[in-house]
Amino acid sequence: MDDARAGEAVEGEGLDGAALAPRTVGILGAGRVGAVLARLCRDAGIPVTTASSADDPAAACAADVVILAIPLGRYRTLPRTLLEGRLVVDAMNYWWELDGARPDLDDPSTSTSETVATFLRGARLVKAFNHASVWELANLAHPPGHPDRRGIAVAGDDARDRAAVAALVDALGFDPVDAGPLAAGVMVEPATEAFGSGATADELRAMLDRFPRSQRGRVVARARGRAG
Ligand SMILES: NC(=O)c1ccc[n+]([C@@H]2O[C@H](COP(=O)([O-])OP(=O)(O)OC[C@H]3O[C@@H](n4cnc5c(N)ncnc54)[C@H](OP(=O)(O)O)[C@@H]3O)[C@@H](O)[C@H]2O)c1
């Protein structure tokens, strides 16, 4: 991703994806995030299958969309073959308290979702839900048009896949904000303004626009400049 694109929220493109909305959801990870997302799916009337590390992941991976809600440090335990060709939502973050010191997951020259996508080659990866806290997900879901609705960034390389995930975000009670390609997910990782901000969609768009001028944005730009 070039650095100009990193701060550009691509608006409108493909966000009217109601027709693409996933009808079933699978969730890998039955911890805090997995449990609250499963509850939001049930509240929205969307059939959901959750798998913890002890479960056979096959049923969850057969859903229209599969949400990854496991500690990022364990991404190599994901069932790569079952996820091949599938629409997969990365809700994970590098969190050193949970994951330990992992320089490979803390490299500003690549977003963690790109690292996961490289491992899950063949999966259609979209980043979403990661920057919202469990509390926000559990307590701030609202119907469309509600003044307190919060924004959730959606980043992925395929516009149709972003639209499908945006429709899911909407169905679960949040306003989707199209953040552009998967690499742009770096703008909503930990240590960014957007992360844990509880922002509305308009506020979130402004944060994405400001990202290149932020401290983290400059670190990312320098690292990508070196890598490029
Ligand atoms: N906590 C938050 O506020 C928040 C918000 C947004 C995003 N996130 C991100 O969401 C992810 C999950 O966070 P969390 O707070 O929900 O963690 P958590 O409560 O520790 O739950 C993680 C769950 O993932 C399971 N798991 C591990 N490997 C698995 C695998 N290969 N297949 C299926 N399940 C597996 C674990 O099961 P076992 O215990 O059996 O290993 C555990 O139940 C993290 O990447 C985190 O950064 C967290």
The ligand as an ORCA input file, in Angstrom:
! r2SCAN-3c Opt
* xyz 0 1
  N     -10.556     -8.461     24.522
  C     -10.875     -7.445     23.709
  O     -11.383     -6.371     24.147
  C     -10.679     -7.570     22.218
  C     -11.375     -6.735     21.363
  C     -11.229     -6.897     19.985
  C     -10.385     -7.874     19.496
  N      -9.699     -8.670     20.355
  C      -8.853     -9.728     19.794
  O      -9.673    -10.890     19.679
  C      -8.892    -12.055     19.907
  C      -9.508    -12.855     21.048
  O      -9.495    -12.061     22.207
  P     -10.280    -12.547     23.513
  O     -10.194    -11.414     24.455
  O     -11.602    -13.093     23.141
  O      -9.317    -13.739     23.977
  P      -9.697    -14.947     24.995
  O     -10.819    -14.544     25.884
  O      -8.394    -15.387     25.568
  O     -10.259    -16.069     24.023
  C      -9.480    -16.660     23.023
  C     -10.090    -18.007     22.706
  O      -9.475    -18.523     21.513
  C      -9.407    -19.933     21.697
  N      -8.472    -20.495     20.702
  C      -7.122    -20.464     20.664
  N      -6.677    -21.071     19.559
  C      -7.770    -21.503     18.878
  C      -7.975    -22.199     17.659
  N      -6.957    -22.551     16.861
  N      -9.253    -22.473     17.283
  C     -10.298    -22.105     18.040
  N     -10.176    -21.441     19.223
  C      -8.917    -21.147     19.621
  C      -8.995    -20.091     23.133
  O      -9.294    -21.375     23.559
  P      -8.364    -22.109     24.645
  O      -8.456    -21.276     25.882
  O      -8.986    -23.450     24.730
  O      -6.976    -22.107     24.053
  C      -9.876    -19.038     23.809
  O     -11.143    -19.541     24.135
  C      -7.472    -11.580     20.215
  O      -6.694    -11.613     19.030
  C      -7.683    -10.149     20.665
  O      -6.546     -9.326     20.448
  C      -9.836     -8.567     21.707
*
